[in-house]
């Protein structure tokens, strides 16, 4: 915005200067040309009187000296003719003395006692009659170059341009100072907005400088940011308190239901087991909601994480559970190196995706964790897969496929997507070759560091996360 204000001020100043200096320069140029033309006409009239006297007295030998002396002093060209238009004297040594130039329009007019003044691009010419009253005894043509006039005009144009440049420099300095003063609240407001986006506001915008409208905007923003921070703190407090307050009654409810088993008719045991399963599912759903709320309220900066180490750790943790379900767990692909992820995110991402894959994998199949160097990882199962419509809604909270036979909460994939996006990546679902689902997680690689040896220092082992 500072640049736009500066350009607008300079544009306005240029328009004002152009509106003043261009007419001023044009008027000065016309004035100089008019004065030069009048000077040439005046000198021509004076010389014509002198030459007319010499012609009248028959003193023709004095004419070359008169015109030569004037031409030497002024640098102008003088030609004198008699009443028939024959050249009597010429200040130019190569002039044709004795040649008739009566056919020239200006000479012909002068011989008719009519003066002529011509303003050309390079010369000024004045042709006047040498007469006494109505008697014309000859004519005189005085030609003056306009180089001197042009030089003076160019100097004044240069002076005007220099003055304009100085004015523009002063305007630019003043405009820059003014623009910085006007935009200072906007810069502080921008910095405060960036801080608020990261979940904190340590430096509120300046509300004491700048135009009144921007000061009012800064005050409104500060009030809004303060209210948002209070709401975020209240939500964080709720998430931490609700975790304990909700978990205790659900655990007690499950224990009470299980204690009913010895006293119930055997025909009611099936309903009791279903009730216990629903309580467990409700407990997992509450835990998922609280986990998602904590993730959304936290602002964590991504850090370099060794993807290969995390994959190996999580595969080792899930392998016994997969073996119990007669499902193989395989790791394929070349070493992926380090990627950017928020602390603990990769463990939760892999745990959720592997848990979902095991939940739908039939016995005798394989769940594959494929490492994709430069892009991330794929978790591929050989289950029933998803339709295109189901894949489009799979990341909606609480959504479960209509033909789902498992007791999921519908929060695993939303949590995974939030963790991936917070790490600066993306996740998509694709049909796996043959049958099943391919969950593709794309993460930003750490540039120039693909292996542990490349870093030149040992890396800490990622913390294990509990399986969902």
Helices and strands as residue ranges (DSSP letters): H 2-57, G 60-62, H 63-74, E 77-82, E 87-90, H 105-111, E 116-119, E 123-132, E 135-145, H 147-197, H 212-259, G 261-263, G 266-268, H 269-297, E 303-306, H 307-324, E 328-332, E 338-341, H 345-360, E 366-372, E 376-380, H 388-393, H 412-422, E 426-431, E 437-442, H 452-455
